[in-house]
Amino acid sequence: MCGINGVFSLKYSKEQKSSMICAMNTTLAHRGPDNAGLWSAEEISLGHRRLSIIDLSEESNQPFVSSDGRYVIVYNGELYNYRELKLELQRAAKGSVHQAYIFRTGSDTEVVLAAFVRYGYKCLEYFNGMFAFAIYDTEQKKLFIARDRMGVKPLYYSYGEEGLIFSSELRSILHSGFKKFKLNKEVLSEYTLYQTVMAPNTIIKGIRFLEAGHYMVVTAEAAEMVQYYNLNQALKEKEVLTYSEICLKVRDLLTHSVQRRLISDVPIGAFLSGGIDSSCVVGLMSELSSSRINTFNVSFDEGEFSESKYAKQIAQKFNTVHHEIRLQPTDFLNQLPAALKAMDHPSGDGPNTYVVSKATKAQGITVALSGIGGDEVFAGYDVFKRMKQLQKKAWLNAFPLFIRKAGAGALRMQKPSVANYKMAELLEKNKIDFKHAYPLSRSLFTESQLALLIEPKDAYSSIKKVMAELPWQNQKLLSAVSIAEINTYLQHTLLRDTDQMSMAHALEVREPFLDHQLVEFVLGLDDEHKFPHTPKKLLVDSLSHLLPEEIVNRKKMGFVLPWQEWLKKDLYEFCEAQVKGMESRSLFKEGAIAKLWQDFLNGHPMVNWSRIWHLIVLNHWLDMHKVES
């Protein structure tokens, strides 16, 4: 796990590009404390910060140059099937001019490069892993940049008349000296609505986020973008299997996924919340590992915030070396400034991961497995249940629109609540169905509420694009919801926050539930196998030998903290200053943010802490990075 940088430009001199890379490497020092590397030619400079995970020798430092000097690679990530692929590449390809590749290192970096040399752009089809990398061909003067299928590892870039610049983090581009960047006002309404900005856009105008499953080919004259993987198209009708056979297949796929993610030359552990997902991962790790697993759980003294008893139960069951990180909520509060400083792209979430990652790294762990993705793949969120219920209420469409609007008005007159207002807005749509309901599922405001804050310009464009491409919206509704969750919330909130907050402490996080083979299989199944009665039943049945009944049936708690109270007391002065700062930017309707803040302080039932916090974070982030509006 590392940080990568590059500048491909004829406008700037070799020295200027090298200077930019040095500055970017410095900005990314937290991602790779083990080594800093720079490689330059007249037209391009590449930089790398290394966090050594596989093959700790200096020979595997990057930028890594091929034996013949033709190719140079900078790579961030892990190729989980690199050993099998390496064996294939060590053999001469039948019917091909390619000879057996002679490896100089034991790194997966060199395997990625060797696969590119043999297979060209199609090398991506052979990879199982999380990655973002760039390979430069010194003969053809051509740059190849790619990102993994599920979007686990980030890659930002800016392309224009100045040339191309790319990096693992947005802020390293922002402060590189490549060009002057400003706030992207076009995505403010989307950020306000979803507390994030979805790829390919970012909060900065002119800096884009390379989409998952895409690659770029860049020359001095042009840049071509290609989508090499589309989850929608990867889902094919599977062979007819019994439910028992399906469970065995899921167990086999998840077991192999965990096994691949145990490959490491440094200490490895796991986040353990005591929920179903993390318990499954820890259970499989214990079965596969010859040594005891290190597990980490953050717990709070206040019982209502603590999941520690469930984590302890799993730790005892699998005899792990368990680390319970006991905190007072104020301990978390004290780390908040550092967490905000570590934020690469503004978000309404992230500090939780910062605290857990810091404590895990402090115990000498460099790699941690996580249960992220389990809810999205196995239908664990409430949104899956709500969409199934909505599917059964298609009869509501038989009522004329004016009657449904009357019902919406009645809902709003009842006790004000976010749920009631969202349902009222859905009733007023031309049709009550998944297509119209899903965009409301993770929105912080209804469309009418958003319009009181800001002109809702293209606020729904990203999510509508995802919705338009979804397959099986009737026959396999749960799979459609899974893909929507993966392509929106998972990729642009959970995974981005996990990367930036864990790498702030040079900790690599791996997600077994996001193995593309497992995802494709589960999402190819009919709804009846995944949610006949209870959420995640397929996962529970597939790994029933690992899960105690108390874990399966316990109420889903999540990571709860007293944010509502903090914003009104401990963080009041900070929040008040940020609200005033945001008002002074004139980005929102006059007085709108101040009113939202006052409504929150006054206990308005429609304004909880999450509906103002991400805007507070945004202003702080813009100030911190001196971004002009």
ABEGO torsion letter per residue (X at the ends): XBBBBBBBBAABBAAAAAAAAAAAAAAAAAABAABBBBBBBAABBBBBBBBBABGABAAABOBBBBAAGABBBBBBEBBAAAAAAAAAAABBBBGBABBBBBBABABAAAAAAAAAAAAEAAAAAABBEBBBBBBBBAAAGBBBBBBBAAGABBBBBBBBAAEBBBBABAAAAAAAGABBBBBBAAAAAAAAAAGBBBOABBABBGBBBBBBGBBBBBBAABBBBBBABBAAAABBBBBBBBAAAAAAAAAAAAAAAAAAAABBABBBBBBBAGBAAAAAAAAAAAAABABBBBBBBBBBABAAABAAAAAAAAAAAAGBBBBBBBBBAAAAAAAAAAAAAABABBBABGAAAAAAAAAAAAAGBABBBBABGAAAAAGABAAAAAAAAAAAAAAAAABBAAAAAAAAAAAAABBBBAAAAAAAAAAABABBBAAAAAAAAABABBAAAAAAABBBBGAAAAAAAAAAABBGAAABAAAAAAAAAAABAAAAAAAAAAAAAAAAAGBBBBBAAABAAAAAAAAABBAAAABAABBGAAAAAAAAAABBAAAAABBBAEBBBBAAAAAABAAAAAAAAAAAAAAAAGABBBGAAAAAAAAAAAGBAABBAAAAAAAAAAAAAAAAAGBBX
